[in-house]
Amino acid sequence: MLDQEINKLNALNLSTSESPSSKTLSYQSNKAEINLWQRIYSRFEIKDENNSRSKKYEDWYSARPEYVERMMDRSQKYLFYVVGEVEKRGMPSEIALLPMIESAYNPIANSRSKAVGIWQFIPSTGRLYGLKQDWWQDKRRNVVDATNAALDYLQKLHALFGTWDLALAAYNAGEGTVSRAIARNKAKGLPTDYAHLKLPAETKDYVPKLQAIKNIVSNPNHYGLYIDPIPNKPYFTYVDAPAVIDADLAANLAEISYDEFLLLNSEHRRPLIRTNEKTQQLILPISSADTFIKNLSQNEKPLVSWNIYQPKRNEKIKAIANKFDMEESDLIKANDLNPQKIIKPSTIILVAKKEGEETNANQDISESKIQKDSKSEDSAKPNKYKVKPGDTLTKISKKYGISIDELKDINQITSSDIQIGSILRFQRNN
């Protein structure tokens, strides 16, 4: 079976002996081992729907080989894990390619609608699927947790709509948008499949865009693109770490770059990584896991260079930075502060620990005491909201980090007009 698959792929020109520097190359295939791309290709199940829309995106990607190269390179860190989880659930392997059109496999990608991570969860949907978001961390950026949440959501949508193209459309536009489009067509006696539904332009392009990626992965040299092979083996693993540790120290102990560490642990929003538990787990390349464990056991230096500080009334950012011998920009960046706002004295921030000073960063801190002026995607959101003069669905959705479609769906609103004094809910009734 293995040899049959390799022969099938070779017949489709998925290997080459030419130099990788040429931009007209495809995979370099080792017949002794199927690489991860081939594993993905062999499990495609969603019906091909090649049309003018998919051709448009094939041309778009073909014209941007550097973009494709960066996207594919980023995916190497995460793709083996995502493919494995997709397969465990019996889902089509095309689903593992979905983060390419969502975020170009960038775990720190942010959208205008406050969607975050490789799967681009908005705050409300992320919370609905168990992705914690607070001042210290945002689980939407955790590739493991977000992948499992996304697959849960996609399976729910597939069960609801019955086909993968409709499930994908609902993932993009919201189940309410797709349900309403189906209802409109039913009322008119029209077909209710994806191709015949009146959907937002972005959603009409969503499945064709995935088709374009699917075609490129299947035969990149046809599009003048080169894609490096990815070994069919895991890239990362979990390691146990102290409950409180500097992010840059963790990277140094693993002997990897800080950027590499952040790409694998991008859920952590502060330079200090901490939990209220006795230990925590970090994600590291498998090749660096033993190095981290060894260096940690031999480390004699402090694990933490930060302290927790409660500002005094009317104390300015510049004064705090001077007090702790910090650059003002470093203080702002570490705490995601808004330099135009005064820090409330009832909250806390991170400051540089002075030499010889004991750390207080391992203390148990209630979330209510943490700086609320930060640009947190998890800003406080009431259960209900009374519409005020000048309010629009767009303003309300942006303010509270919820999509317009989800807001409509929860409140069973069919138009964009809202009445002053009406009550909007932000969560579905159980």
C-alpha positions in Angstrom: 0.0 0.0 0.0 2.9 2.4 0.8 4.6 1.7 -2.4 1.4 2.1 -4.4 0.9 5.6 -2.8 4.5 6.6 -3.6 4.1 5.5 -7.2 0.8 7.3 -7.5 2.4 10.5 -6.2 5.5 10.1 -8.4 3.2 9.7 -11.4 1.8 13.1 -10.6 5.3 14.7 -10.6 5.4 15.1 -6.8 9.2 14.6 -6.8 12.1 16.1 -8.6 15.9 15.9 -8.8 16.4 19.5 -9.7 17.9 22.1 -7.5 15.6 23.5 -4.8 16.7 27.0 -5.8 14.5 26.8 -8.8 11.0 28.2 -8.2 9.4 25.6 -10.5 10.0 22.7 -8.3 7.8 20.4 -6.2 8.6 18.1 -3.4 11.8 16.2 -3.0 10.5 12.7 -2.2 12.4 9.9 -0.5 10.8 6.6 -1.7 11.8 5.0 1.6 9.4 7.3 3.5 6.2 9.2 2.7 6.5 12.8 3.8 3.6 14.6 5.5 2.3 16.3 2.4 1.9 13.0 0.8 0.0 11.7 3.9 -2.3 14.6 3.6 -2.9 14.3 -0.1 -3.7 10.6 0.2 -6.6 11.3 2.6 -8.4 14.1 0.7 -12.1 13.3 0.8 -14.0 16.5 0.1 -15.4 16.6 -3.4 -13.4 18.8 -5.8 -15.2 21.9 -6.9 -12.9 23.6 -9.3 -14.4 26.8 -10.8 -13.5 30.4 -11.6 -13.3 31.3 -7.9 -10.8 28.6 -7.1 -8.8 29.5 -10.2 -8.7 33.1 -9.0 -6.9 32.0 -5.8 -4.7 29.5 -7.6 -3.5 32.5 -9.6 -3.2 34.7 -6.5 -0.9 32.1 -4.7 1.1 31.4 -7.9 1.9 35.1 -8.1 3.2 35.1 -4.5 5.7 32.3 -4.2 7.4 34.1 -1.2 4.1 34.3 0.7 3.4 30.6 0.0 7.0 29.7 1.1 6.6 31.5 4.4 3.1 30.0 5.0 4.4 26.5 4.3 7.5 27.0 6.4 5.4 28.1 9.4 3.1 25.2 9.0 5.9 22.7 9.5 5.9 23.3 13.3 2.2 22.4 13.7 0.9 20.4 10.7 1.8 16.9 12.0 -0.1 17.5 15.2 -3.1 19.0 13.3 -3.2 16.2 10.8 -3.1 13.6 13.5 -6.0 15.1 15.4 -8.0 15.4 12.1 -7.4 11.7 11.4 -8.3 10.6 14.9 -11.8 12.1 14.3 -12.2 10.6 10.9 -12.4 14.0 9.3 -11.1 14.8 5.7 -7.5 15.8 5.7 -8.4 19.0 3.9 -9.4 20.3 7.3 -5.7 20.4 8.3 -5.2 22.9 5.5 -7.8 25.3 6.8 -5.5 27.4 8.9 -3.7 28.3 5.7 -6.6 30.4 4.6 -7.6 31.4 8.1 -4.2 32.7 9.3 -1.5 31.4 7.0 -0.7 29.1 10.0 0.4 32.1 12.1 -0.4 31.5 15.8 -0.2 35.2 16.6 -2.4 36.4 13.7 -5.0 38.9 14.7 -7.9 40.1 12.6 -10.0 43.3 12.7 -12.8 41.3 14.3 -10.5 40.4 17.1 -10.1 36.8 15.8 -6.8 35.2 17.0 -4.6 32.2 16.4 -4.2 29.8 13.5 -7.9 29.0 13.7 -9.0 32.6 14.1 -11.4 32.3 17.0 -13.2 35.4 18.0 -13.3 36.0 21.8 -16.9 34.7 22.4 -16.6 31.6 20.3 -13.2 30.9 21.9 -14.8 31.0 25.4 -17.7 28.9 24.2 -15.2 26.2 23.3 -13.2 26.4 26.5 -10.3 28.7 25.3 -9.4 30.8 28.3 -8.5 34.4 27.7 -7.1 36.6 30.4 -4.3 39.0 31.1 -1.7 36.3 31.3 -2.7 34.1 28.5 -4.9 33.6 25.5 -5.6 29.9 24.7 -6.8 30.8 21.2 -3.1 31.0 20.4 -2.3 27.6 21.9 -2.1 25.4 18.8 -3.0 22.2 20.7 -6.0 23.7 22.6 -7.3 25.8 19.6 -7.0 22.9 17.2 -9.1 20.7 19.4 -11.7 23.5 19.9 -11.8 24.2 16.1 -12.3 20.5 15.3 -15.1 20.3 17.9 -16.7 23.3 16.3 -16.3 21.9 12.8 -17.8 18.6 13.7 -20.8 20.3 15.3 -21.3 22.3 12.1 -21.0 19.2 9.9 -23.5 17.4 12.0 -25.8 20.5 11.7 -25.6 21.1 8.0 -24.7 17.6 6.6 -21.9 18.5 4.2 -18.4 19.8 4.6 -18.8 22.8 2.2 -21.7 24.1 4.3 -19.9 23.4 7.5 -16.9 25.4 6.2 -19.2 28.2 5.1 -20.7 28.3 8.6 -17.2 28.3 10.2 -16.4 31.4 8.2 -19.7 33.3 8.3 -21.5 31.8 11.4 -24.1 29.1 11.5 -26.9 31.8 11.6 -25.9 33.2 8.2 -25.8 29.8 6.6 -29.1 28.7 8.2 -30.9 31.9 7.1 -29.5 31.5 3.5 -30.8 27.9 3.5 -34.2 29.0 4.8 -34.5 31.8 2.1 -33.8 29.3 -0.7 -36.2 26.7 0.8 -39.0 29.4 0.9 -38.3 30.1 -2.8 -38.1 26.5 -3.8 -34.5 26.8 -4.7 -31.6 24.4 -4.1 -30.0 24.7 -0.7 -26.5 23.4 -1.5 -23.4 25.7 -1.0 -23.2 26.7 -4.7 -26.8 28.0 -4.8 -26.9 29.9 -1.5 -26.7 33.7 -1.4 -23.8 34.2 1.1 -21.3 37.0 1.8 -18.6 37.4 -0.9 -15.9 36.2 1.6 -17.9 33.1 2.4 -18.5 32.3 -1.3 -14.8 32.5 -1.8 -14.0 30.4 1.4 -14.4 26.9 0.0 -12.8 27.8 -3.4 -9.8 29.2 -1.6 -9.4 25.9 0.3 -9.8 24.1 -3.1 -7.0 26.3 -4.5 -4.7 25.3 -1.5 -5.7 21.7 -2.0 -4.7 21.8 -5.7 -1.4 23.5 -4.9 -0.5 21.0 -2.2 -1.4 18.1 -4.6 0.8 19.4 -7.4 2.8 22.5 -6.6 5.0 22.4 -9.7 2.0 22.9 -11.9 1.7 26.3 -10.3 5.4 27.2 -10.5 5.8 26.7 -6.8 8.2 24.8 -4.6 7.2 23.3 -1.3 9.7 21.7 1.1 8.9 18.2 2.3 7.8 17.9 5.9 9.0 14.8 7.8 6.1 12.6 8.8 6.9 12.8 12.5 6.0 15.2 15.4 7.8 18.5 15.7 7.0 19.5 19.2 6.3 18.0 22.6 5.3 19.1 26.1 7.8 19.5 28.9 7.2 20.2 32.6 8.4 23.6 33.8 8.4 25.6 37.0 5.1 27.4 37.9 6.8 30.8 37.3 9.6 31.4 34.8 10.7 34.1 32.4 9.9 33.4 28.8 13.3 34.4 27.5 15.0 32.2 30.2 12.9 29.2 29.1 14.0 29.8 25.5 17.6 30.0 26.6 17.4 26.8 28.7 16.0 25.0 25.6 18.8 26.6 23.5 16.3 27.9 20.9 15.6 31.4 19.7 13.1 33.5 21.6 11.1 33.8 18.4 11.0 30.0 18.0 9.9 29.7 21.6 7.1 32.3 21.2 5.8 30.6 18.1 5.2 27.4 20.1 4.1 29.1 23.3 2.3 32.1 21.9 -0.7 31.8 24.3 1.5 33.5 26.9 0.9 37.3 26.7 3.6 38.4 29.2 7.4 38.1 29.4 6.7 36.2 32.7 5.0 32.8 32.3 3.1 31.7 35.4 0.4 29.5 36.8 -1.1 29.1 40.2 -0.5 25.4 40.0 2.7 23.7 41.2 4.1 23.2 37.7 3.1 24.1 34.2 3.8 22.7 30.7 5.6 24.4 27.9 5.8 23.4 24.2 9.2 22.8 22.8 10.7 21.2 19.7 11.3 17.5 20.4 15.0 18.1 19.6 15.2 20.7 22.4 13.1 19.0 25.2 16.0 17.0 26.8 18.2 20.1 26.5 15.7 22.1 28.4 15.3 19.5 31.2 19.0 19.1 31.6 19.8 22.8 31.6 16.9 23.5 34.0 18.2 20.9 36.5 21.7 22.5 36.4 20.5 26.1 36.4 21.5 28.1 39.5 20.3 31.5 38.4 17.0 33.1 39.3 14.1 31.9 37.2 12.3 35.2 37.4 13.4 38.8 36.6 10.0 40.4 37.2 8.0 41.5 40.1 4.3 42.4 40.6 3.7 46.0 41.5 0.6 47.9 42.5 0.8 51.5 41.3 0.1 54.4 43.6 -2.7 56.8 42.9 -2.0 59.0 39.9 1.4 57.4 39.4 2.4 57.8 35.8 4.0 55.2 33.5 7.2 57.2 33.2 7.6 57.5 37.0 7.1 53.8 37.4 9.7 53.0 34.7 12.2 55.3 36.3 11.6 53.8 39.8 12.5 50.3 38.4 15.3 51.4 36.0 13.2 50.4 33.0 12.7 51.9 29.6 9.2 53.3 29.4 8.6 51.4 26.2 9.6 48.1 27.9 7.1 48.7 30.7 4.4 49.5 28.2 5.1 46.4 26.1 5.4 44.0 29.1 2.0 45.1 30.4 0.2 46.0 27.1 -0.4 49.4 28.6 -2.2 52.3 26.9 0.2 55.2 27.4 -2.7 57.7 27.0 -4.5 56.3 30.1 -3.7 56.5 33.8 -3.0 53.2 35.5 -5.6 52.5 38.2 -4.1 52.1 41.7 -6.3 49.1 42.4 -4.6 47.0 39.7 -1.2 45.4 39.2 1.5 45.4 36.6 4.9 43.7 35.9 8.1 45.6 36.7 11.7 44.6 36.5 13.0 42.9 39.7 16.0 44.7 41.2 19.2 42.8 41.7 19.2 40.8 44.9 15.5 41.4 45.4 13.2 38.5 46.2 10.4 37.8 43.7 6.8 38.1 44.5 5.6 36.9 41.1 4.5 33.5 42.4 1.7 35.0 44.6 -1.9 34.1 43.9 -3.5 37.0 42.1 -7.2 37.4 41.4 -7.9 38.5 37.8 -9.9 41.5 39.1 -6.6 43.1 40.3 -4.8 42.9 37.0 -4.4 46.0 34.8 -7.7 46.5 33.0 -6.5 49.2 30.7 -4.6 46.7 28.6 -5.8 45.8 25.2 -7.3 42.5 26.3 -9.5 40.5 23.9 -11.3 39.3 27.0 -12.6 42.7 28.0 -15.5 42.6 30.5 -18.7 41.7 28.7 -22.2 41.7 30.4 -24.7 39.0 29.8 -27.2 41.5 28.5 -26.9 45.0 26.9 -29.6 47.7 26.5 -29.4 49.5 23.2 -28.6 53.2 23.5 -29.1 56.1 21.0 -26.4 55.9 18.3 -25.7 52.2 18.9 -25.3 49.9 15.9 -24.7 46.2 15.7 -21.2 47.0 14.3 -20.3 49.2 17.3 -21.7 46.8 19.8 -20.0 43.7 18.2 -16.6 45.5 18.1 -16.9 46.8 21.7 -17.7 43.4 23.1 -15.7 41.1 20.8 -18.5 39.2 19.2 -19.3 38.9 15.5 -22.3 40.6 14.1 -23.6 37.3 12.8 -23.3 35.6 16.2 -25.0 38.6 17.8 -27.9 38.3 15.3 -28.0 34.5 15.8 -28.2 34.6 19.6 -30.9 37.3 19.5 -32.7 36.0 16.5 -32.3 39.3 14.6 -32.9 39.1 10.8 -31.9 42.7 9.9 -29.2 45.1 11.0 -31.7 47.6 12.5 -31.9 47.6 16.3 -34.4 49.5 18.4 -33.3 51.9 21.2 -34.1 50.3 24.5 -34.1 46.8 23.3 -32.1 44.2 25.1 -29.4 42.2 23.4 -28.0 39.0 24.9 -24.3 37.9 24.4 -24.8 34.3 25.3 -27.2 31.6 24.3 -29.7 30.4 26.8 -28.9 26.9 28.1 
